Amino acid sequence: MPDSVYKIIEIVGTSSQSWDDAARVAVERAATTLRDLRVAEVTKKDVVIEDGKVKAFRTRLAISFKFEG
């Protein structure tokens, strides 16, 4: 494997369905503007509560992509 450099950023996805869905949404959205995504690590999960009920699931990801050139 040739030498490579990767950038790691933090993103948050939200979903009204689940943490897994929130992670999927985040990765798919990131893939529309970033190229060569490599790994996403879930760093935190939380929920949004309104009127005593869970309204949204949020998944925070550390996602890496390869620098070009």
Backbone bond lengths (Angstrom), bond angles and torsions (degrees), N, CA, C in turn:
res aa  C-N    CA-C-N  psi(-1)  N-CA   C-N-CA  omega(-1)  CA-C   N-CA-C  phi
1 M - - - 1.449 - - 1.525 109.02 -
2 P 1.329 117.23 126.63 1.464 119.43 179.24 1.529 111.02 -68.83
3 D 1.330 115.14 158.41 1.462 119.33 177.87 1.519 109.90 -60.04
4 S 1.314 116.97 139.20 1.460 122.21 -178.03 1.523 110.02 -139.80
5 V 1.324 115.64 160.14 1.460 122.40 175.42 1.518 107.56 -128.73
6 Y 1.319 115.97 136.83 1.458 121.89 -178.42 1.517 110.12 -124.57
7 K 1.295 116.46 145.52 1.463 123.98 174.21 1.520 107.23 -104.18
8 I 1.332 116.91 139.54 1.458 121.61 177.08 1.524 108.06 -117.30
9 I 1.332 115.52 127.85 1.457 121.38 177.03 1.517 109.01 -124.41
10 E 1.321 115.98 165.34 1.456 120.97 178.48 1.525 108.62 -112.07
11 I 1.331 115.71 131.74 1.463 121.33 177.59 1.522 108.64 -132.95
12 V 1.331 115.83 159.19 1.464 121.50 178.81 1.523 108.34 -128.94
13 G 1.330 115.93 127.15 1.457 121.39 175.09 1.509 109.56 -107.33
14 T 1.327 116.79 149.10 1.462 121.03 178.11 1.519 110.36 -125.99
15 S 1.325 115.08 151.97 1.455 121.20 179.08 1.516 108.88 -155.13
16 S 1.307 116.34 148.08 1.459 119.78 173.86 1.529 111.30 -86.54
17 Q 1.349 116.70 -3.84 1.469 121.35 -174.45 1.530 114.59 -101.05
18 S 1.362 117.22 -51.19 1.467 119.32 -173.64 1.525 110.92 -167.84
19 W 1.351 115.17 166.13 1.461 119.99 174.69 1.526 110.59 -66.36
20 D 1.327 117.28 -38.45 1.466 120.51 178.50 1.522 110.77 -60.99
21 D 1.306 116.56 -42.79 1.457 120.92 179.05 1.532 110.59 -65.82
22 A 1.325 116.90 -38.28 1.464 120.72 177.46 1.527 110.72 -62.47
23 A 1.332 117.57 -40.33 1.467 121.13 177.66 1.523 110.59 -65.19
24 R 1.323 116.49 -43.37 1.469 120.68 179.35 1.526 110.99 -61.25
25 V 1.328 116.50 -44.80 1.463 121.64 179.10 1.534 110.07 -59.50
26 A 1.321 117.06 -44.37 1.463 121.10 -179.05 1.522 111.74 -62.72
27 V 1.328 116.93 -46.48 1.469 120.42 -179.36 1.521 111.19 -65.50
28 E 1.321 117.12 -44.65 1.467 119.98 -179.22 1.524 111.75 -63.92
29 R 1.326 117.10 -37.60 1.470 119.93 178.54 1.524 110.27 -69.97
30 A 1.325 117.63 -43.44 1.463 121.14 178.54 1.526 110.90 -59.85
31 A 1.321 116.56 -36.16 1.466 121.25 -178.50 1.532 112.34 -66.88
32 T 1.326 118.01 -16.25 1.468 119.49 178.86 1.520 111.92 -78.70
33 T 1.336 118.38 -19.71 1.460 120.66 -178.96 1.527 113.76 -121.86
34 L 1.319 117.80 -16.03 1.462 121.64 178.71 1.521 109.46 -114.12
35 R 1.318 115.97 141.85 1.466 120.05 178.75 1.531 110.17 -104.90
36 D 1.303 114.27 154.79 1.468 122.25 172.55 1.532 112.51 61.13
37 L 1.344 115.95 45.43 1.465 119.85 174.84 1.520 108.52 -63.32
38 R 1.327 116.89 142.27 1.464 120.43 -175.10 1.519 113.43 -117.53
39 V 1.334 117.03 -57.68 1.457 121.12 -173.81 1.525 108.75 -140.93
40 A 1.327 116.59 141.96 1.459 121.66 172.39 1.523 107.65 -125.21
41 E 1.317 116.02 127.03 1.466 121.58 179.48 1.525 108.61 -113.08
42 V 1.319 117.00 126.25 1.458 120.62 176.24 1.529 107.74 -72.15
43 T 1.339 116.07 121.72 1.462 119.98 -178.64 1.521 112.73 -107.05
44 K 1.347 116.58 -20.70 1.462 119.14 -178.98 1.519 109.64 -163.86
45 K 1.315 115.81 146.41 1.464 122.55 173.84 1.513 107.74 -129.13
46 D 1.333 116.51 139.01 1.456 120.00 173.37 1.523 109.17 -150.85
47 V 1.324 116.07 175.94 1.460 120.99 179.84 1.519 109.48 -130.39
48 V 1.312 114.80 154.08 1.462 122.15 172.72 1.527 106.48 -99.12
49 I 1.324 116.19 129.18 1.461 121.35 -177.23 1.525 109.49 -114.70
50 E 1.316 115.21 131.16 1.461 121.39 174.91 1.526 108.37 -133.80
51 D 1.301 116.23 130.28 1.466 121.95 179.82 1.530 112.27 52.43
52 G 1.332 115.63 38.90 1.456 120.69 176.98 1.510 115.44 75.93
53 K 1.333 117.51 9.74 1.469 121.11 -179.75 1.523 110.53 -127.00
54 V 1.323 115.22 148.69 1.457 120.65 177.23 1.530 108.66 -71.67
55 K 1.318 115.89 122.20 1.468 121.15 -179.57 1.527 111.85 -104.51
56 A 1.341 117.31 -26.83 1.467 119.59 -179.02 1.515 110.16 -155.15
57 F 1.312 114.91 147.00 1.455 123.41 173.83 1.526 107.29 -102.63
58 R 1.331 116.75 136.27 1.466 120.69 178.63 1.528 109.08 -124.46
59 T 1.315 115.31 132.82 1.461 121.54 178.53 1.516 108.61 -123.10
60 R 1.336 115.87 122.95 1.465 121.33 177.64 1.527 108.04 -95.68
61 L 1.324 115.97 133.08 1.465 122.25 -177.37 1.517 111.16 -126.02
62 A 1.313 116.16 141.35 1.456 122.39 165.61 1.521 104.62 -97.64
63 I 1.319 116.75 115.61 1.468 120.83 -173.12 1.520 109.21 -119.44
64 S 1.322 115.83 138.23 1.475 118.74 -177.56 1.534 110.12 -115.91
65 F 1.329 112.84 149.19 1.462 120.31 174.98 1.518 108.60 -142.26
66 K 1.306 115.86 153.82 1.452 122.39 -174.41 1.516 110.99 -85.08
67 F 1.346 116.49 133.59 1.461 120.45 172.50 1.516 109.02 -69.87
68 E 1.301 115.96 140.46 1.470 120.42 177.69 1.526 110.49 -88.65
69 G 1.325 115.06 158.73 1.468 120.44 175.65 1.470 111.05 81.19
